[in-house]
Amino acid sequence: MPVLSLIYPMAAMALLTVFVLVRLFRSRIAAVRAGQTDARYFRLYQGEEEPETTRKVSRHFSNLFEAPTLFYAACLAGMVAGIAGPVFLALAWGYVAARALRAAIPLGGNRLRKRIAASFAGWIVLAAMWVSLVIAVARR
């Protein structure tokens, strides 16, 4: 299996991030149009409080630049080290699936227990990716 196959789950994560960005942009426009906030709030993010409808999308967008950076690093390290076996690739796709589920929850009904479970699943998969990467490199 070519190591470049890891580019596909990485691209899927990038697309998920773009999807959330578009959702954030649209929610902010809707909030301004509905009179829930003044457009000036978004200049410095100070003053009145951001409406919950935009705040939850904004927080999720920011979150996509936190833990997923470890995912991108693991994929890049796997590519550099030449490790892209079926297990590592499956873990990468598993992480993308967990993050997609994690995105659907706060952008939908935002059930806390489901969100925690999806986050935990993502962290387990991410940890498994790093463990498998370290083991594969150590065996060389």
Secondary structure as a PSIPRED ss2 file (coil, helix, strand):
# PSIPRED VFORMAT (PSIPRED V4.0)

   1 M C   1.000  0.000  0.000
   2 P C   1.000  0.000  0.000
   3 V H   0.000  1.000  0.000
   4 L H   0.000  1.000  0.000
   5 S H   0.000  1.000  0.000
   6 L H   0.000  1.000  0.000
   7 I H   0.000  1.000  0.000
   8 Y H   0.000  1.000  0.000
   9 P H   0.000  1.000  0.000
  10 M H   0.000  1.000  0.000
  11 A H   0.000  1.000  0.000
  12 A H   0.000  1.000  0.000
  13 M H   0.000  1.000  0.000
  14 A H   0.000  1.000  0.000
  15 L H   0.000  1.000  0.000
  16 L H   0.000  1.000  0.000
  17 T H   0.000  1.000  0.000
  18 V H   0.000  1.000  0.000
  19 F H   0.000  1.000  0.000
  20 V H   0.000  1.000  0.000
  21 L H   0.000  1.000  0.000
  22 V H   0.000  1.000  0.000
  23 R H   0.000  1.000  0.000
  24 L H   0.000  1.000  0.000
  25 F H   0.000  1.000  0.000
  26 R H   0.000  1.000  0.000
  27 S H   0.000  1.000  0.000
  28 R H   0.000  1.000  0.000
  29 I H   0.000  1.000  0.000
  30 A H   0.000  1.000  0.000
  31 A H   0.000  1.000  0.000
  32 V H   0.000  1.000  0.000
  33 R H   0.000  1.000  0.000
  34 A C   1.000  0.000  0.000
  35 G C   1.000  0.000  0.000
  36 Q C   1.000  0.000  0.000
  37 T C   1.000  0.000  0.000
  38 D C   1.000  0.000  0.000
  39 A C   1.000  0.000  0.000
  40 R C   1.000  0.000  0.000
  41 Y H   0.000  1.000  0.000
  42 F H   0.000  1.000  0.000
  43 R H   0.000  1.000  0.000
  44 L H   0.000  1.000  0.000
  45 Y C   1.000  0.000  0.000
  46 Q C   1.000  0.000  0.000
  47 G C   1.000  0.000  0.000
  48 E C   1.000  0.000  0.000
  49 E C   1.000  0.000  0.000
  50 E C   1.000  0.000  0.000
  51 P C   1.000  0.000  0.000
  52 E H   0.000  1.000  0.000
  53 T H   0.000  1.000  0.000
  54 T H   0.000  1.000  0.000
  55 R H   0.000  1.000  0.000
  56 K H   0.000  1.000  0.000
  57 V H   0.000  1.000  0.000
  58 S H   0.000  1.000  0.000
  59 R H   0.000  1.000  0.000
  60 H H   0.000  1.000  0.000
  61 F H   0.000  1.000  0.000
  62 S H   0.000  1.000  0.000
  63 N H   0.000  1.000  0.000
  64 L C   1.000  0.000  0.000
  65 F C   1.000  0.000  0.000
  66 E C   1.000  0.000  0.000
  67 A C   1.000  0.000  0.000
  68 P H   0.000  1.000  0.000
  69 T H   0.000  1.000  0.000
  70 L H   0.000  1.000  0.000
  71 F H   0.000  1.000  0.000
  72 Y H   0.000  1.000  0.000
  73 A H   0.000  1.000  0.000
  74 A H   0.000  1.000  0.000
  75 C H   0.000  1.000  0.000
  76 L H   0.000  1.000  0.000
  77 A H   0.000  1.000  0.000
  78 G H   0.000  1.000  0.000
  79 M H   0.000  1.000  0.000
  80 V H   0.000  1.000  0.000
  81 A H   0.000  1.000  0.000
  82 G C   1.000  0.000  0.000
  83 I C   1.000  0.000  0.000
  84 A C   1.000  0.000  0.000
  85 G C   1.000  0.000  0.000
  86 P H   0.000  1.000  0.000
  87 V H   0.000  1.000  0.000
  88 F H   0.000  1.000  0.000
  89 L H   0.000  1.000  0.000
  90 A H   0.000  1.000  0.000
  91 L H   0.000  1.000  0.000
  92 A H   0.000  1.000  0.000
  93 W H   0.000  1.000  0.000
  94 G H   0.000  1.000  0.000
  95 Y H   0.000  1.000  0.000
  96 V H   0.000  1.000  0.000
  97 A H   0.000  1.000  0.000
  98 A H   0.000  1.000  0.000
  99 R H   0.000  1.000  0.000
 100 A H   0.000  1.000  0.000
 101 L H   0.000  1.000  0.000
 102 R H   0.000  1.000  0.000
 103 A H   0.000  1.000  0.000
 104 A H   0.000  1.000  0.000
 105 I H   0.000  1.000  0.000
 106 P H   0.000  1.000  0.000
 107 L H   0.000  1.000  0.000
 108 G C   1.000  0.000  0.000
 109 G C   1.000  0.000  0.000
 110 N C   1.000  0.000  0.000
 111 R C   1.000  0.000  0.000
 112 L H   0.000  1.000  0.000
 113 R H   0.000  1.000  0.000
 114 K H   0.000  1.000  0.000
 115 R H   0.000  1.000  0.000
 116 I H   0.000  1.000  0.000
 117 A H   0.000  1.000  0.000
 118 A H   0.000  1.000  0.000
 119 S H   0.000  1.000  0.000
 120 F H   0.000  1.000  0.000
 121 A H   0.000  1.000  0.000
 122 G H   0.000  1.000  0.000
 123 W H   0.000  1.000  0.000
 124 I H   0.000  1.000  0.000
 125 V H   0.000  1.000  0.000
 126 L H   0.000  1.000  0.000
 127 A H   0.000  1.000  0.000
 128 A H   0.000  1.000  0.000
 129 M H   0.000  1.000  0.000
 130 W H   0.000  1.000  0.000
 131 V H   0.000  1.000  0.000
 132 S H   0.000  1.000  0.000
 133 L H   0.000  1.000  0.000
 134 V H   0.000  1.000  0.000
 135 I H   0.000  1.000  0.000
 136 A H   0.000  1.000  0.000
 137 V H   0.000  1.000  0.000
 138 A H   0.000  1.000  0.000
 139 R C   1.000  0.000  0.000
 140 R C   1.000  0.000  0.000
